[in-house]
């Protein structure tokens, strides 16, 4: 149930990321522009908001890993990290359609993780984890988003049918802000 999306995406194929892996910005000649995209993910509202050049473009409902809305503390806690990240890689995923990998852990995440270890908030043997990204549900499990079922290991999941729009539109390097 996204509220709006650029009409430009209607001209795109229905499954643009199948069989594609991208390490650089992905745009067709018709889409290339000086536009700057930004994503803001609000964990408390279960929403992903897309901005282009500072202007609101679309909202998508999303779910996460744990019902605990706190910041990711360590590998295995199923929490979604908070902070400012970048899309570093785009690839096809056999179950979730498209996967937009984020640069978690980044310097900010590592600093918080190390501070928590130092303060004894998490065990000294804890690992920070990685592999956090934005991806779809399985094709026939879009109901998880409609019912707010948090099912990932810490990733952000939107409906399988909607992840293709973001994959095709957003270049590697797009800023992603995740907040509570």
C-alpha distance (Angstrom), angle and dihedral (degrees) to the residues before:
residue distance angle dihedral
X1 . . .
X2 3.77 . .
X3 3.76 113.1 .
X4 3.79 99.0 -142.2
X5 3.76 141.4 -9.3
X6 3.75 134.8 -175.5
X7 3.83 111.4 -85.3
X8 3.79 86.5 -133.5
X9 3.78 90.9 77.3
X10 3.79 91.7 63.2
X11 3.78 89.5 75.6
X12 3.80 91.8 57.0
X13 3.77 123.2 98.3
X14 3.78 116.3 -93.9
X15 3.80 93.8 -115.5
X16 3.80 105.1 28.0
X17 3.78 98.5 163.9
X18 3.78 100.6 49.2
X19 3.77 106.8 122.6
X20 3.80 94.6 -0.1
X21 3.79 130.1 114.1
X22 3.78 120.0 -177.0
X23 3.79 131.5 -169.5
X24 3.78 94.1 172.5
X25 3.77 135.5 49.8
X26 3.79 113.0 -59.7
X27 3.76 118.3 -148.4
X28 3.76 134.5 136.1
X29 3.82 117.6 -127.6
X30 3.81 88.9 -104.1
X31 3.81 91.4 57.3
X32 3.82 100.9 41.3
X33 3.75 110.5 118.2
X34 3.73 142.1 131.7
X35 3.80 89.1 -95.0
X36 3.78 117.2 138.7
X37 3.78 115.8 -149.0
X38 3.78 126.2 -158.6
X39 3.78 131.9 -178.9
X40 3.80 125.2 -151.8
X41 3.80 116.0 -167.4
X42 3.79 114.9 -163.6
X43 3.78 109.3 -163.1
X44 3.80 95.2 -169.0
X45 3.82 91.9 54.4
X46 3.83 96.0 37.2
X47 3.81 89.8 -128.8
X48 3.77 138.0 134.1
X49 3.79 111.8 -158.9
X50 3.79 121.4 -163.3
X51 3.80 120.8 -151.9
X52 3.79 129.3 -171.1
X53 3.79 116.4 -162.1
X54 3.81 88.9 -17.2
X55 3.80 94.0 -53.3
X56 3.80 123.2 116.4
X57 3.81 111.5 -108.1
X58 3.81 108.5 165.1
X59 3.79 146.6 -14.4
X60 3.78 125.9 -144.1
X61 3.80 128.0 -171.9
X62 3.82 111.9 -121.7
X63 3.79 141.2 -180.0
X64 3.78 132.8 -152.6
X65 3.80 141.4 -158.2
X66 3.76 108.2 -84.9
X67 3.80 133.0 23.3
X68 3.80 84.1 -128.6
X69 3.81 102.4 97.6
X70 3.80 92.9 -160.3
X71 3.79 125.4 118.7
X72 3.80 118.1 -82.8
X73 3.80 107.6 -89.7
X74 3.80 102.7 -179.4
X75 3.77 146.1 -22.2
X76 3.79 113.1 -59.7
X77 3.81 99.0 22.3
X78 3.84 91.4 107.0
X79 3.82 90.7 -137.5
X80 3.80 121.4 137.4
X81 3.82 113.7 -120.2
X82 3.78 121.3 -118.1
X83 3.77 126.2 -140.5
X84 3.78 140.8 63.9
X85 3.79 116.6 -47.0
X86 3.81 139.5 165.5
X87 3.78 132.2 -132.7
X88 3.81 104.1 -109.9
X89 3.80 103.6 173.3
X90 3.80 139.3 14.0
X91 3.78 123.3 -155.9
X92 3.76 145.6 153.5
X93 3.77 116.7 -96.7
X94 3.79 120.4 -156.9
X95 3.82 94.5 -138.2
X96 3.81 106.5 25.0
X97 3.79 103.1 39.4
X98 3.77 104.1 -128.1
X99 3.80 130.0 13.3
X100 3.81 124.9 -155.4
X101 3.80 107.1 -165.6
X102 3.81 118.0 -147.6
X103 3.79 126.8 -148.8
X104 3.79 92.7 -109.1
X105 2.94 119.3 174.7
X106 3.78 96.4 42.3
X107 3.82 127.7 162.4
X108 3.80 93.1 -81.8
X109 3.83 91.9 50.6
X110 3.80 93.2 46.7
X111 3.81 91.2 49.5
X112 3.83 92.6 52.2
X113 3.81 90.9 44.6
X114 3.81 92.7 51.7
X115 3.80 91.7 46.3
X116 3.82 90.8 52.1
X117 3.80 90.2 50.8
X118 3.81 90.8 48.8
X119 3.84 91.0 50.4
X120 3.81 92.1 47.1
X121 3.81 92.9 -117.1
X122 3.80 89.1 128.1
X123 3.82 128.6 24.1
X124 3.79 119.1 -85.7
X125 3.80 88.5 -122.9
X126 3.83 93.3 55.6
X127 3.79 119.8 121.0
X128 3.80 124.1 -144.6
X129 3.81 96.9 -132.6
X130 3.79 127.6 -152.3
X131 3.77 143.4 -161.7
X132 3.80 94.3 98.0
X133 3.78 116.2 158.7
X134 3.78 149.7 135.0
X135 3.80 116.4 -87.2
X136 3.78 143.3 148.5
X137 3.77 131.9 -98.9
X138 3.76 119.7 -104.5
X139 3.83 108.5 -75.8
X140 3.81 96.3 -101.7
X141 3.80 96.7 36.1
X142 3.80 101.5 70.8
X143 3.81 86.9 121.4
X144 3.83 86.9 78.3
X145 3.80 88.4 73.3
X146 3.82 93.8 43.9
X147 3.82 90.0 51.4
X148 3.84 96.1 40.8
X149 3.80 92.2 -119.1
X150 3.80 106.9 168.8
X151 3.78 104.4 -149.0
X152 3.82 110.7 149.0
X153 3.80 129.9 97.3
X154 3.82 89.6 -112.7
X155 3.79 101.7 -52.8
X156 3.79 126.7 121.6
X157 3.79 112.6 -109.4
X158 3.77 128.4 -165.3
X159 3.77 128.5 174.1
X160 3.80 116.2 -60.1
X161 3.81 90.3 -124.9
X162 3.82 92.0 54.7
X163 3.82 102.9 43.7
X164 3.82 90.6 75.6
X165 3.83 91.0 64.2
X166 3.80 92.6 56.7
X167 3.79 93.1 41.9
X168 3.79 93.6 55.6
X169 3.80 95.5 41.6
X170 3.81 104.7 42.6
X171 3.80 122.0 74.5
X172 3.78 125.1 -145.7
X173 3.81 105.8 -89.6
X174 3.81 95.3 44.3
X175 3.81 111.3 147.2
X176 3.80 116.4 -116.4
X177 3.80 119.2 -167.5
X178 3.81 115.9 -165.6
X179 3.79 117.1 -168.5
X180 3.76 141.6 159.9
